Amino acid sequence: MDSTRTPVRLVVWATGAVGRAALHEIIGDSRYELVGVRVYSADKVGVDAADLCGRSDPTGVTATDSTDTIVDLGADVILHAASKAHPHDSNLDDICRLLSSGSDVITTTSYAHLETCGPQTRSAILEACAAGHSRFHAAGENPGFMFERLVATATGLVSTVDRIELFEATDVSGVSSLPMLTDLMGMGRPPEEVEADAPVLATLDLAYRQALAATADVFRVDLDEITLSVENTTIDRDLTVSAGVIRAGTVVGRRFSWTASRGGSPLLAIHEEWVLTRDLPQWGLRPLAVGEKAPLIRAVIHGVPSIELQLDVGYDDVPPGLAGTLPGHLMIAMTAVRAIDDVRASEPGVVVAPVFGAIKL
């Protein structure tokens, strides 16, 4: 690091799984000076930042649940990792207040394509950036990275593209909360009850519509429409998972497909799959052999030539203090941390990560 460079003054906003991973990463990095931590739980207020993420050396920075206190710090950058699951969602208001005060905001909450979020959301963020002469960037793994940046970049290797599909498979058998599995995710319920009504689907729907629309922007194409389809599957025996027993005949696998069309034909698609077991031959799945991993992400570019990408994620050495943090949480946090310098170097306004070499359809 350039010893003459002034460290970037940072706040980490929220210390759930993603925020905790970001906090762990920046503490001790001489490029950054942690000046504040915003928390939502009363038992975290007054706790040293190091203790919130398993770092051994105290930072002298203690957590607060006061938004006013955070705003008064005048930080250069806020790493905003607030949940979308709170009964009262104040994320947009918080982000706009921070931007208006002059702090840059890098969020892992789904604002990856502001046009999809709606004209009021887009206008509010643009006006806040103008008021504070600040920068806004939406980080994230999917949406935010996988389709819009990773897969889009790979199209720079092909001559023509007919269709692109992204598949993401998640084993949710480790979810320990039965209400989360059944009420939020629709698992363990009769198939006829969960065709498309799981509460979490509204959040997913907005997120993946943003990913598809942002990818279309990279390719410089206009989409006709984005449609959603839902498929559920069951098995004929009881299944024991972390949250308890899932009864035979109830849902143990869910597939959601968002398909974006152009000119009446499918062009871009995201297929999200949740499973409680891989013993689902009706879906072409099978139990994994010892040492075998299922890919987290698989992308297929149908074109000339056709390309298939597969992303496997290893997570054997969990950093101290981050027990319970899943690979996805860590990856989301890293997209925010790694964006800091580029966001700071950008002109005020909404900062979108560049994609070099993608095909223009």
Summary of the structure (lengths in Angstrom):
residues: 361
radius of gyration: 21.3
end to end distance: 40.7
largest distance: 66.1
contacts: 1160
relative contact order: 0.16
helix: 32%
strand: 26%
